[in-house]
Every structure is written in C-alpha cells, then in structure tokens.
Amino acid sequence: MRRILCQEVKNLRDLGGYMTLDCKVTKFNSIFRSDVPVFLTEKELFFFRNNNLTTIIDLRTKEENLKKINYFQDKEFAYYNITLKGENCPKREKDIPYGYMEIIDDINNIKLVFDIIKNSSGSILINCNSGKDRTGVICMLILLLAKVSEQDIIADYEVSYIYLIDNIRKMHQENPNLPKFLGKSKPEYMEKTLKLFHEKYQTIENYFRVIGYNKQEIEMILKKIIEV
C-alpha cells in the first residue's frame, strides 16, 4: 500500500504492491483510491498526468457532488458519477457491515463501476466523500478478485482512519452529538463484511458471475489489477 501525499487530499492511496495468494503482485499506478479530491496543486496534477490517469469514478450522490465539486470533473479526464449507497451514517455501529453488504448487493451499480474499470485505457481513481466506506467496499472487491489476502484487505481498509484522523476529530469537535464511531474504520467492520460476503456469495468468482461477467471479462479486469 502506498500513500500519495497531497496538500488537501488526505486519504489518497495506490492499490499497487500487494502480494497475492498465488505469488503475483498488484500493479502500481493502475488503480488509486481517495477521499474526494476538491483541490490539487499543479505538481500533484502533474503526478497523475505523468502516471496516465484517464478515468475518475466518483461514488457520491449528486447532492454530495454539488457540495464538494470533484477537481477532475471539468478537466480532460473521463469522469463518471456512479451513485452507491452509503452516504448516510448508520444509527448503530453494529450495522456498518450490513450497510457495506447493501452496497455489495447493488449489483447493477457495481457492474457499472467494474465495466468502467474493465474498459479504461489508463489508470483509474476511485473516490467517495472520505474514501473509506463506498470506496473501501469497491477496493475490497478489487483486492479479493486479485487474490490478495483478507488480512491485507482489512489492513488496507483500516488505515483510512489514520489518514483522516485530523478531519474526523474536527468533525466531532464541531458536532459533539455525532455517534462516536462515525469516521472510524475498525478492522472488525471489514472482517464482518467479508464474513457476510462469503456466507452469501461463497467466492468472489461466483459474485462476479452473479453480476454478469464471464471468465474472459474477469480476466480483462484482472489485467488492470495484476502485474503480468
């Protein structure tokens, strides 16, 4: 896991560099995950252009997008706004994994996301508001498909809290009545999500068949993720 240091964007990371269970490695500079990029410096924008970023997948609602305009939206990039569930905080902490399963079960929108990944000509940035929940679920599916270990998938999810901690503390100071768990990415949230996922879909390959992908299409997606 490699964090990309930016002035304003706090949870920007590369999904490259993970060893898979069959001794391959996920590609660097192919899929990035992020909180919403509202502003980038010219040097930061140059980094993405230099790494062949072509495609942005914004998982937020249109209302969220009006509040915080995605920096890439009106530039030379292919920008897609696929609204996934997850913009609202659950009332109970124990409901978080079930909320993630609602995202996973939204197979029509999940397929739209992976169709974009499959057909992209360059590297891809996936974002939501904090880059933790909706983005975290998509990255869970990507890394599962790549056969990254579940411990590494959980670790990749968990680190969001560390990178977002200043923003989260500020949010709670300004809104003291918010649930104390809001903003956290505890490992047990993703651990439970993975358990629920396997109970319902058994394997990631079966999940992608449920979505509607054949073996050749799955291989096309894997070419975006795995070093050959």
VOVODO-246861 format. One record per residue (C-alpha): residue number from 0; y, x, z. Coordinates in pm, 1 decimal, padded with zeros to 6 digits. Example, Ala and Ser with C-alpha at 12.3 -4.5 7.8 and 13.67 -1.06 7.14 Angstrom:
BEGIN
  num        yy        xx        zz
    0  -00450.0   01230.0   00780.0
    1  -00106.0   01367.0   00714.0
***
This chain:
BEGIN
  num        yy        xx        zz
    0   00000.0   00000.0   00000.0
    1   00337.8   00140.9  -00099.3
    2   00667.9   00002.5   00017.9
    3   00959.2   00019.0  -00226.8
    4   01275.3   00099.7  -00030.4
    5   01570.6  -00115.9  -00128.3
    6   01909.7  -00176.0   00026.4
    7   01879.6  -00554.2   00053.6
    8   01518.2  -00643.2  -00030.7
    9   01312.3  -00572.0   00282.0
   10   00952.0  -00667.0   00200.3
   11   00908.0  -00516.2  -00146.4
   12   00570.4  -00353.7  -00199.0
   13   00334.1  -00230.0  -00469.7
   14  -00022.1  -00366.1  -00466.8
   15  -00148.0  -00039.1  -00611.9
   16  -00356.7   00222.9  -00437.7
   17  -00621.9   00012.3  -00265.4
   18  -00978.2   00139.9  -00288.7
   19  -01215.1  -00139.8  -00389.8
   20  -01566.9  -00206.0  -00265.3
   21  -01705.5  -00074.1  -00595.2
   22  -01506.2   00251.5  -00567.2
   23  -01227.5   00167.6  -00809.2
   24  -00855.0   00165.7  -00729.7
   25  -00586.1  -00098.3  -00777.8
   26  -00312.6   00001.0  -01022.6
   27   00025.5   00127.8  -00914.4
   28   00333.3  -00013.3  -01091.4
   29   00149.2  -00318.9  -01217.4
   30   00198.3  -00592.4  -00954.8
   31   00476.3  -00592.5  -00695.9
   32   00519.8  -00840.1  -00409.9
   33   00851.6  -00919.7  -00249.1
   34   01084.4  -01137.6  -00049.4
   35   01347.5  -01298.6  -00272.1
   36   01548.0  -01026.7  -00449.3
   37   01904.3  -01154.7  -00422.2
   38   02067.5  -00818.5  -00493.8
   39   01961.8  -00479.5  -00628.8
   40   02168.4  -00166.4  -00682.0
   41   02182.0  -00009.9  -01026.4
   42   01943.2   00264.8  -00912.1
   43   01697.0   00005.4  -00781.5
   44   01718.6  -00191.6  -01104.7
   45   01659.8   00131.6  -01297.6
   46   01339.8   00185.1  -01094.8
   47   01199.8  -00145.1  -01217.4
   48   01307.9  -00092.7  -01576.9
   49   01155.3   00255.6  -01564.6
   50   00827.8   00105.0  -01439.6
   51   00812.1  -00150.3  -01721.0
   52   00886.1  -00461.1  -01515.4
   53   00884.8  -00751.6  -01758.7
   54   00784.3  -01058.3  -01557.4
   55   00907.7  -01234.2  -01243.9
   56   00704.3  -01510.0  -01073.9
   57   00919.8  -01691.4  -00819.4
   58   00711.8  -01923.2  -00599.1
   59   01001.0  -02105.0  -00430.5
   60   01126.3  -02458.3  -00471.8
   61   01426.6  -02525.0  -00693.2
   62   01624.3  -02613.2  -00379.5
   63   01545.8  -02273.7  -00228.5
   64   01644.7  -02110.2  -00555.5
   65   01985.2  -02277.9  -00550.1
   66   02048.1  -02139.4  -00200.9
   67   01941.1  -01787.1  -00295.1
   68   01957.7  -01707.0  -00665.5
   69   01689.8  -01463.9  -00780.2
   70   01860.6  -01146.3  -00903.8
   71   01626.6  -01122.3  -01203.3
   72   01673.4  -01481.4  -01317.4
   73   01953.1  -01432.8  -01570.0
   74   01866.7  -01084.7  -01686.7
   75   01636.5  -00950.4  -01956.2
   76   01315.5  -01033.0  -01769.2
   77   01070.8  -01318.6  -01828.0
   78   01141.1  -01538.0  -01525.8
   79   00902.4  -01813.2  -01412.6
   80   00962.4  -02053.6  -01125.3
   81   00624.5  -02192.8  -01011.7
   82   00673.3  -02406.4  -00701.8
   83   00395.9  -02358.4  -00447.6
   84   00367.8  -02546.9  -00121.3
   85   00466.3  -02355.8   00188.0
   86   00843.8  -02376.2   00217.6
   87   00818.1  -02575.9   00541.3
   88   00710.1  -02426.9   00873.9
   89   00401.2  -02587.9   01031.2
   90   00462.2  -02755.6   01364.1
   91   00168.6  -02578.1   01529.4
   92   00072.2  -02213.1   01498.7
   93  -00296.3  -02300.2   01454.9
   94  -00209.3  -02495.6   01138.8
   95  -00087.2  -02188.2   00948.1
   96  -00425.1  -02101.5   00785.8
   97  -00472.2  -02466.6   00686.7
   98  -00130.0  -02457.2   00523.2
   99  -00241.6  -02149.5   00330.1
  100  -00550.3  -02339.7   00218.6
  101  -00325.9  -02616.0   00082.0
  102  -00168.2  -02351.6  -00140.1
  103  -00510.7  -02222.5  -00247.7
  104  -00626.6  -02578.0  -00324.1
  105  -00327.8  -02639.2  -00552.4
  106  -00536.0  -02515.0  -00843.7
  107  -00304.2  -02631.2  -01121.7
  108  -00012.6  -02422.6  -00997.9
  109  -00237.7  -02131.8  -00900.3
  110  -00371.3  -02129.8  -01256.0
  111  -00015.6  -02122.9  -01391.1
  112   00051.4  -01813.4  -01179.2
  113  -00261.8  -01633.8  -01298.3
  114  -00204.9  -01734.8  -01660.0
  115   00129.5  -01555.1  -01639.2
  116  -00036.4  -01250.6  -01481.6
  117  -00308.5  -01252.2  -01748.2
  118  -00063.9  -01274.1  -02038.3
  119   00211.2  -01045.9  -01911.2
  120   00286.7  -00745.5  -02130.3
  121   00424.0  -00532.1  -01848.5
  122   00440.8  -00511.9  -01471.9
  123   00496.5  -00821.8  -01258.2
  124   00697.1  -00903.5  -00947.3
  125   00580.9  -01198.5  -00736.7
  126   00819.5  -01334.5  -00475.9
  127   00888.3  -01630.2  -00248.8
  128   01150.9  -01650.8   00024.1
  129   01015.7  -01392.6   00268.6
  130   00731.1  -01254.1   00055.3
  131   00489.2  -01336.0   00335.4
  132   00326.4  -01680.1   00305.3
  133   00314.5  -01809.3  -00053.3
  134   00331.8  -01457.4  -00191.7
  135   00077.9  -01350.0   00070.2
  136  -00171.5  -01611.8  -00046.9
  137  -00137.1  -01509.5  -00413.0
  138  -00181.3  -01144.2  -00316.0
  139  -00486.6  -01236.4  -00108.4
  140  -00642.7  -01389.9  -00420.3
  141  -00546.4  -01091.7  -00636.1
  142  -00695.3  -00840.0  -00393.7
  143  -01008.2  -01048.6  -00335.8
  144  -01065.2  -01063.6  -00710.1
  145  -01025.0  -00686.1  -00726.7
  146  -01289.3  -00648.6  -00452.8
  147  -01050.4  -00493.8  -00201.4
  148  -01196.8  -00508.6   00149.7
  149  -01095.6  -00802.0   00365.9
  150  -00968.2  -00560.6   00632.8
  151  -00722.1  -00418.7   00380.4
  152  -00623.4  -00768.5   00265.5
  153  -00548.4  -00862.5   00625.8
  154  -00353.7  -00538.5   00678.8
  155  -00151.6  -00598.7   00361.9
  156  -00059.1  -00943.4   00494.0
  157   00013.2  -00828.9   00849.8
  158   00268.8  -00561.6   00760.9
  159   00520.0  -00820.0   00633.1
  160   00629.7  -00890.9   00989.9
  161   00717.1  -00524.8   01046.9
  162   00933.5  -00502.5   00735.9
  163   01103.3  -00837.3   00802.6
  164   01140.4  -00797.5   01178.6
  165   01519.6  -00748.8   01185.1
  166   01574.6  -01063.3   00979.3
  167   01324.5  -01256.6   01192.4
  168   01490.7  -01150.8   01518.7
  169   01830.1  -01250.3   01383.5
  170   01691.9  -01588.2   01271.9
  171   01556.4  -01660.1   01620.9
  172   01877.2  -01545.8   01790.4
  173   02079.6  -01782.1   01572.6
  174   01825.4  -02064.9   01608.2
  175   01671.4  -02039.7   01957.8
  176   01484.4  -02369.8   01922.1
  177   01268.3  -02247.0   01635.5
  178   00896.1  -02204.6   01712.9
  179   00837.1  -01855.2   01847.7
  180   00560.1  -01790.8   01594.5
  181   00790.2  -01855.1   01296.0
  182   00819.2  -01544.1   01080.7
  183   00511.9  -01367.7   01216.2
  184   00217.2  -01254.7   01005.6
  185  -00054.2  -01214.1   01265.2
  186  -00386.8  -01078.7   01136.2
  187  -00573.4  -01382.2   01270.4
  188  -00377.6  -01608.2   01032.4
  189  -00519.4  -01431.3   00728.8
  190  -00858.7  -01377.3   00893.9
  191  -00892.2  -01753.9   00946.6
  192  -00767.4  -01825.2   00594.4
  193  -01035.7  -01601.2   00447.4
  194  -01298.7  -01775.7   00659.3
  195  -01183.7  -02118.8   00539.8
  196  -01171.3  -01993.5   00181.7
  197  -01531.5  -01871.0   00186.4
  198  -01651.9  -02189.0   00356.2
  199  -01504.5  -02398.3   00076.2
  200  -01539.4  -02178.9  -00234.9
  201  -01809.4  -01925.8  -00130.1
  202  -01687.8  -01645.1  -00359.0
  203  -01366.9  -01550.1  -00535.5
  204  -01552.4  -01560.9  -00868.6
  205  -01654.1  -01919.4  -00801.2
  206  -01295.1  -02005.0  -00709.6
  207  -01172.1  -01873.6  -01043.2
  208  -01438.9  -02077.0  -01220.6
  209  -01312.0  -02384.8  -01034.0
  210  -00960.9  -02305.0  -01155.9
  211  -01094.8  -02296.7  -01510.5
  212  -01139.8  -01930.0  -01603.5
  213  -01437.4  -01789.0  -01790.7
  214  -01573.8  -01436.9  -01745.9
  215  -01365.3  -01288.2  -02027.9
  216  -01043.2  -01433.7  -01886.6
  217  -01124.7  -01298.8  -01540.6
  218  -01173.7  -00955.2  -01697.2
  219  -00829.7  -00984.3  -01860.1
  220  -00674.9  -01048.1  -01519.3
  221  -00866.7  -00757.0  -01366.1
  222  -00727.5  -00522.4  -01632.9
  223  -00384.9  -00592.3  -01486.2
  224  -00505.3  -00505.2  -01136.7
  225  -00766.7  -00227.4  -01159.1
  226  -00739.9   00128.1  -01291.8
  227  -00979.9   00177.5  -01581.5
***
